[in-house]
Amino acid sequence: MMRTALIPLRQHLRAALQRQKEIMGYNLAALQYMKRRNEAERTAQFYEEEGWDEEKVRARIADGKKRKRITLKS
């Protein structure tokens, strides 16, 4: 008697969990896309502010050097 009540419950739970898993995967992919896009825009903005031309930007990217972080003391 108890087993017959648990089988549909288990099936429903598995289906609900699968839907949640798919939603999480979709949202994670969207967040990763947004992160990559934001980083690209910030990098482009940084180079534009520096007044560099395209050749200098390509050379800097090819070097693979990153900006150094500085800490400001108050």
trRosetta pair geometry for C-beta under 8 A, 3 or more apart (Angstrom, degrees):
i j d omega theta_ij theta_ji phi_ij phi_ji
1 4 6.2 -57 -155 29 27 108
1 5 7.1 18 151 -11 60 106
2 5 5.9 -61 -157 37 37 109
2 6 6.3 31 151 -20 70 111
3 6 5.7 -61 -144 37 33 109
3 7 6.6 42 159 -34 67 99
4 7 6.2 -39 -145 16 30 113
5 8 7.4 -64 -168 37 33 97
5 9 6.8 27 147 -13 64 119
6 9 5.4 -66 -151 44 39 116
6 10 5.9 43 155 -26 75 106
7 10 5.8 -54 -148 33 28 111
7 11 6.6 26 156 -17 63 105
8 11 5.5 -54 -147 37 36 112
8 12 6.2 37 155 -19 68 105
9 12 5.8 -55 -148 37 29 111
9 13 6.3 31 153 -20 64 108
10 13 5.6 -55 -146 36 30 113
10 14 6.4 31 156 -19 64 105
11 14 5.9 -53 -148 35 30 110
11 15 6.5 28 155 -16 64 107
12 15 5.8 -58 -150 38 31 110
12 16 6.2 29 154 -18 66 109
13 16 5.7 -56 -146 38 30 110
13 17 6.2 28 156 -18 65 108
14 17 5.8 -56 -146 38 29 110
14 18 6.3 32 154 -22 64 106
15 18 5.7 -53 -149 33 30 113
15 19 6.6 32 153 -19 63 103
16 19 5.8 -52 -152 33 33 112
16 20 6.5 32 151 -17 64 106
17 20 5.6 -54 -149 38 35 112
17 21 6.3 39 152 -23 66 105
18 21 5.6 -52 -147 34 32 114
18 22 6.5 32 154 -19 64 104
19 22 5.8 -55 -151 35 32 110
19 23 6.4 31 152 -19 65 106
20 23 5.6 -54 -147 36 33 112
20 24 6.3 34 154 -20 66 106
21 24 5.8 -53 -147 36 30 112
21 25 6.4 31 154 -19 63 106
22 25 5.7 -54 -149 35 31 112
22 26 6.4 31 153 -19 64 106
23 26 5.8 -56 -150 37 31 111
23 27 6.3 27 155 -16 66 108
24 27 5.8 -56 -145 40 30 109
24 28 6.1 32 156 -22 65 108
25 28 5.7 -54 -145 35 29 112
25 29 6.5 30 155 -19 63 104
26 29 5.9 -54 -152 34 29 111
26 30 6.5 29 151 -18 63 106
27 30 5.6 -54 -149 36 34 113
27 31 6.4 34 153 -20 67 104
28 31 5.7 -53 -147 36 32 111
28 32 6.4 32 154 -18 65 105
29 32 5.8 -54 -148 36 31 111
29 33 6.4 34 152 -21 64 105
30 33 5.7 -53 -150 35 32 113
30 34 6.4 31 153 -18 65 106
31 34 5.7 -54 -146 38 32 111
31 35 6.3 37 153 -23 65 105
32 35 5.6 -51 -148 33 32 114
32 36 6.5 31 155 -17 64 104
33 36 6.0 -56 -151 36 30 108
33 37 6.3 27 154 -17 65 110
34 37 5.7 -56 -145 39 31 112
34 38 6.1 33 156 -21 65 108
35 38 5.8 -55 -146 36 28 111
35 39 6.4 27 156 -18 63 107
36 39 5.9 -56 -149 36 29 110
36 40 6.4 29 154 -18 64 107
37 40 5.8 -56 -150 36 30 111
37 41 6.4 28 154 -17 65 107
38 41 5.8 -56 -147 38 31 109
38 42 6.3 29 156 -18 66 107
39 42 5.8 -54 -144 37 30 110
39 43 6.3 32 156 -20 64 106
40 43 5.8 -54 -147 36 29 111
40 44 6.4 29 155 -17 64 107
41 44 5.7 -54 -146 38 31 110
41 45 6.2 32 154 -20 65 107
42 45 5.6 -54 -145 37 31 112
42 46 6.3 38 153 -26 64 103
43 46 5.6 -50 -150 30 31 114
43 47 6.7 22 156 -11 64 105
44 47 6.1 -60 -151 40 31 105
44 48 6.2 32 152 -20 66 109
45 48 5.6 -56 -145 37 31 113
45 49 6.3 33 156 -22 65 105
46 49 6.0 -58 -153 33 27 110
46 50 6.7 24 151 -18 62 108
46 67 7.5 -112 -169 -43 150 144
47 50 5.6 -54 -149 35 36 113
47 52 5.1 -69 -171 48 87 120
47 57 4.8 55 -161 -109 150 115
47 60 7.5 176 -107 59 116 145
48 51 7.7 42 174 -69 35 32
48 52 7.9 -92 -83 42 22 77
52 56 4.1 -120 -166 86 110 128
52 57 5.2 134 115 -55 127 82
52 60 7.4 -18 -171 -7 167 138
53 56 5.5 95 55 12 67 102
53 57 7.3 -130 102 -5 34 93
54 57 5.6 -58 -149 37 34 113
54 58 6.2 33 156 -18 69 106
55 58 5.9 -56 -148 37 30 109
55 59 6.3 29 154 -18 64 108
56 59 5.7 -56 -147 37 31 112
56 60 6.2 31 154 -20 66 107
57 60 5.8 -56 -148 36 30 110
57 61 6.3 27 155 -17 65 106
58 61 5.8 -55 -146 38 31 109
58 62 6.2 33 154 -22 65 107
59 62 5.7 -55 -147 36 30 113
59 63 6.6 36 152 -25 63 102
60 63 5.7 -49 -154 27 33 114
60 65 6.9 -81 -167 52 74 97
61 64 7.5 39 170 -70 38 43
